[in-house]
Amino acid sequence: MTDLYSLVKDTSAYLTVKGEKASGRLSHAYLILTADKINLKEYLKIFASLIACESVEPCGNCRACNLIKDGAHADVIFYPQGDSINSEEVNALIEESYLKPIELDKKIFVLCDAQDMNAQAQNKLLKTLEEPPQNVHILMGATSEFPLLSTIKSRVKKLEIPSFSKEKLFNVLIKDYPDSERLKTAIACSDGTVGSVTALYADERLKDITALCTKVITDMQSSKDVLKYSAAVAASKCEVDEFLSVLELLFREMLVAKSGLDLLSNPNDYALIKDAKGFLEGSIIHALESIQEAQKRKKFNANPTMLIEWLLFQILEGKYKWQKL
């Protein structure tokens, strides 16, 4: 199992809760934000253990830590217990909050995927957030704060687990994902979260996407090729985000190589495109800027096929423009 604790323990979110626990000033409610939907619940377990464990930090060995790890502690209750946190579950939480703890000196309510709560459920939770019973702590976890009511956000302490550096991710994940070259590629194409790295590492299509991006860089010579490769991207059924990430990785490796510095993050990936002709430093930078613009447009629901066509035309145009300068 991935050692998420090694990553989280140095974040400002973790250090904030640790400091408040040490000073006896724990907040009654926290909103933990992370883009890592896959591991959101596991992160919340770490924070619940931090609050519940008698040690300064989660020891990982006591009864409380072990029960929380299994989601089985009587005083640490996880929601949703169904598909999503609804009004009925919030009612159950409110009733449970007035009951005395069984083992701990506090009760901890952990709300996963809080961004999926509807407005009715959020409104029901407001009073408990505003006037919680004594020794009750609420941990809300969400991948985005925007679906949450402003009244909810004003009653919790917001903490964020940021994206992790490539070096940190590699050092932690290499123990469980031993193919170092594949791991480096997955990390480089990820959004800096453990969930995205592990999903990419396990995705057998990553090799095919890399091969497709390689052909775009090495073989695309005319507008006819643009249409051919945009059609190939659509036929591959790969996610646009994955295609853009791998393409960006390859161009970045090319730019590093052009600089003459021995700083390649993945020499094997660079070997695939090192013989690509016609790309000068300026055209590579133009390609990277175009990829970044495509990533922005993707967030605004741009048509995927038209987006890829636009990007490939930009890359081709930049390639020949810089050759003429």
Solvent accessible surface area in square Angstrom, and as a share of the most:
residue,aa,sasa,rsa
1,M,200,0.89
2,T,25,0.14
3,D,57,0.29
4,L,15,0.07
5,Y,65,0.25
6,S,34,0.22
7,L,1,0.01
8,V,0,0.00
9,K,73,0.31
10,D,76,0.39
11,T,10,0.06
12,S,82,0.53
13,A,1,0.00
14,Y,1,0.00
15,L,91,0.45
16,T,44,0.26
17,V,0,0.00
18,K,55,0.23
19,G,39,0.38
20,E,26,0.12
21,K,41,0.17
22,A,82,0.63
23,S,67,0.43
24,G,67,0.64
25,R,183,0.67
26,L,36,0.18
27,S,25,0.16
28,H,66,0.29
29,A,1,0.01
30,Y,0,0.00
31,L,0,0.00
32,I,0,0.00
33,L,17,0.08
34,T,7,0.04
35,A,69,0.53
36,D,3,0.02
37,K,115,0.49
38,I,121,0.61
39,N,20,0.10
40,L,2,0.01
41,K,92,0.39
42,E,58,0.26
43,Y,1,0.00
44,L,0,0.00
45,K,26,0.11
46,I,25,0.13
47,F,0,0.00
48,A,0,0.00
49,S,11,0.07
50,L,0,0.00
51,I,2,0.01
52,A,7,0.06
53,C,5,0.03
54,E,178,0.80
55,S,51,0.33
56,V,100,0.57
57,E,56,0.25
58,P,26,0.16
59,C,53,0.32
60,G,30,0.29
61,N,124,0.64
62,C,43,0.26
63,R,155,0.57
64,A,14,0.11
65,C,3,0.02
66,N,62,0.32
67,L,36,0.18
68,I,0,0.00
69,K,106,0.45
70,D,109,0.56
71,G,37,0.35
72,A,63,0.49
73,H,8,0.03
74,A,46,0.35
75,D,0,0.00
76,V,2,0.01
77,I,27,0.14
78,F,20,0.09
79,Y,9,0.03
80,P,37,0.23
81,Q,126,0.56
82,G,49,0.47
83,D,152,0.79
84,S,46,0.30
85,I,5,0.02
86,N,59,0.30
87,S,12,0.08
88,E,119,0.54
89,E,23,0.10
90,V,0,0.00
91,N,60,0.31
92,A,48,0.37
93,L,1,0.01
94,I,47,0.24
95,E,125,0.56
96,E,48,0.21
97,S,3,0.02
98,Y,149,0.56
99,L,107,0.53
100,K,179,0.76
101,P,44,0.28
102,I,135,0.68
103,E,78,0.35
104,L,35,0.17
105,D,98,0.51
106,K,32,0.14
107,K,5,0.02
108,I,0,0.00
109,F,0,0.00
110,V,0,0.00
111,L,0,0.00
112,C,10,0.06
113,D,38,0.20
114,A,0,0.00
115,Q,22,0.10
116,D,80,0.41
117,M,7,0.03
118,N,79,0.40
119,A,55,0.42
120,Q,113,0.50
121,A,0,0.00
122,Q,3,0.01
123,N,80,0.41
124,K,73,0.31
125,L,0,0.00
126,L,31,0.15
127,K,141,0.60
128,T,8,0.05
129,L,0,0.00
130,E,97,0.43
131,E,112,0.50
132,P,38,0.24
133,P,26,0.16
134,Q,163,0.72
135,N,82,0.42
136,V,5,0.03
137,H,19,0.08
138,I,0,0.00
139,L,0,0.00
140,M,0,0.00
141,G,0,0.00
142,A,0,0.00
143,T,43,0.25
144,S,37,0.24
145,E,37,0.17
146,F,174,0.72
147,P,65,0.41
148,L,6,0.03
149,L,54,0.27
150,S,87,0.56
151,T,56,0.32
152,I,0,0.00
153,K,56,0.24
154,S,85,0.55
155,R,64,0.23
156,V,18,0.11
157,K,78,0.33
158,K,108,0.46
159,L,18,0.09
160,E,107,0.48
161,I,6,0.03
162,P,68,0.43
163,S,68,0.44
164,F,22,0.09
165,S,62,0.40
166,K,113,0.48
167,E,129,0.58
168,K,78,0.33
169,L,1,0.00
170,F,50,0.21
171,N,81,0.42
172,V,15,0.09
173,L,0,0.00
174,I,49,0.25
175,K,145,0.61
176,D,61,0.31
177,Y,49,0.19
178,P,106,0.67
179,D,69,0.36
180,S,42,0.27
181,E,54,0.24
182,R,72,0.26
183,L,1,0.00
184,K,65,0.28
185,T,10,0.06
186,A,0,0.00
187,I,9,0.04
188,A,24,0.19
189,C,8,0.05
190,S,24,0.15
191,D,82,0.43
192,G,10,0.09
193,T,9,0.05
194,V,2,0.01
195,G,1,0.01
196,S,28,0.18
197,V,1,0.00
198,T,25,0.14
199,A,52,0.40
200,L,16,0.08
201,Y,30,0.12
202,A,71,0.55
203,D,26,0.13
204,E,127,0.57
205,R,93,0.34
206,L,8,0.04
207,K,165,0.70
208,D,96,0.50
209,I,5,0.03
210,T,12,0.07
211,A,54,0.42
212,L,22,0.11
213,C,0,0.00
214,T,18,0.10
215,K,105,0.44
216,V,1,0.01
217,I,1,0.01
218,T,39,0.22
219,D,63,0.33
220,M,4,0.02
221,Q,87,0.38
222,S,47,0.31
223,S,59,0.38
224,K,161,0.68
225,D,28,0.14
226,V,0,0.00
227,L,98,0.49
228,K,115,0.49
229,Y,13,0.05
230,S,4,0.03
231,A,59,0.46
232,A,33,0.26
233,V,7,0.04
234,A,58,0.45
235,A,80,0.62
236,S,51,0.33
237,K,168,0.71
238,C,14,0.08
239,E,103,0.46
240,V,16,0.09
241,D,77,0.40
242,E,28,0.13
243,F,0,0.00
244,L,0,0.00
245,S,23,0.15
246,V,0,0.00
247,L,0,0.00
248,E,28,0.13
249,L,10,0.05
250,L,0,0.00
251,F,0,0.00
252,R,99,0.36
253,E,5,0.02
254,M,8,0.03
255,L,44,0.22
256,V,42,0.24
257,A,31,0.24
258,K,101,0.43
259,S,63,0.41
260,G,67,0.65
261,L,104,0.52
262,D,140,0.73
263,L,122,0.61
264,L,46,0.23
265,S,48,0.31
266,N,3,0.01
267,P,70,0.44
268,N,88,0.45
269,D,11,0.06
270,Y,45,0.17
271,A,53,0.41
272,L,89,0.44
273,I,1,0.01
274,K,112,0.47
275,D,105,0.55
276,A,21,0.16
277,K,165,0.70
278,G,27,0.26
279,F,8,0.03
280,L,85,0.42
281,E,93,0.42
282,G,12,0.12
283,S,1,0.01
284,I,0,0.00
285,I,70,0.36
286,H,47,0.21
287,A,0,0.00
288,L,9,0.05
289,E,99,0.44
290,S,7,0.04
291,I,0,0.00
292,Q,72,0.32
293,E,61,0.27
294,A,0,0.00
295,Q,50,0.22
296,K,125,0.53
297,R,93,0.34
298,K,60,0.25
299,K,164,0.70
300,F,171,0.71
301,N,138,0.71
302,A,32,0.25
303,N,80,0.41
304,P,69,0.43
305,T,64,0.37
306,M,134,0.60
307,L,6,0.03
308,I,4,0.02
309,E,48,0.22
310,W,64,0.22
311,L,0,0.00
312,L,0,0.00
313,F,80,0.33
314,Q,42,0.19
315,I,1,0.00
316,L,15,0.08
317,E,107,0.48
318,G,1,0.01
319,K,5,0.02
320,Y,75,0.29
321,K,111,0.47
322,W,92,0.32
323,Q,80,0.36
324,K,174,0.74
325,L,146,0.73
